[in-house]
Each structure stands twice: as structure tokens, then as C-alpha cells.
Amino acid sequence: MFSREVEVQNQVGLHARPATFFIQKANTFDSGIWVEKDERKVNAKSLLGILSLGITKGVTISIIANGPDEKEAVDSLVDLVMSNFAE
């Protein structure tokens, strides 16, 4: 299991379009991946799960993965969040 924390900095947080980019990236990995906010953990490959967390600008989330490509998955998703979803 591998995890890292990252602060969401894009203007709209992790909603609609950015969440879709996040899920598409998560689905490219074989590992199980979760996003945790305030002790709530959801599947990072689920749009409804991600949206249910209500992640807004300035919120710190944990990205957690478990599987054969866990480190690569977490690092890639953290990089995506830090890039402000290429906006």
C-alpha cells in the first residue's frame, strides 16, 4: 500500500470535468485506488464516489493505492492534481 497527500489548487476543486480526468487516469492502473477526505474513503475510479466527497479548492486529500503499480498510480494522480488538471 502506498499513499500521498496533495492539496487541490484548481479553482473549481474536484468536480465534473476535473473529476472525469482524475477517474480516467485512475482507470489506467491495475491497482485499487482510493481518495480519502476527512476520514471518508471512496473508490478513485467512481465518479459518484469522487463527487460525493465535495472536494473544493484548498482541500487536502489522500490518494491511496494497493496493487502492482501502486506507487506509479499515486504519483501520477498527485501530479495530475498538482497540474490543476491541465487547466
Secondary structure, DSSP 8 states (H G I E B T S, - for coil): -EEEEEE--STT-S-HHHHHHHHHHHTTSSSEEEEEETTEEEETT-HHHHHHT---TT-EEEEEEESTTHHHHHHHHHHHHHTGGG-
